[in-house]
């Protein structure tokens, strides 16, 4: 093999290795949600991607249903859009503005609440980091009809 071909092959291997491992992505202010989460009791699963261009993609599965979701964090108040079982998407707005650090940098959070008072149910969706992993709750705006979820990292 000529030295040019050997150098080209070596450069290709280095490039492929760099692409495969890639630099760690900045998880953004909702980094606490990124990853695969599963409930030990019920097997329910929730998965959130790293943000790409400010958008996180997610899905949830249970024994009887599924949902596709996305969080658009490009604005100061993020939006959460859910489409359970492929139904019409419903959008919720972040209930509070993110805290900002110096020079306008958005700081990581450990919880987020989204609301949509015009939706029948749920009207409030909250995610929060816990010592065990990730938790979520859904309810009406007044807190009635609460349902709690909790997950640990998938193995």
Secondary structure, DSSP 8 states (H G I E B T S, - for coil): --HHHHHHHHHHHHHHHHHHH------GGGGGG-EEEE-TTT--EEEE---BTTEEEEEEE-SS-EEEEEEE-SSSS-EEEEEETT---EEEEESS---B-GGG-B---SEEEEE-TTSSS-SEEEEEE-SSSEEEEEE-TTS-S-EEEEEEE--
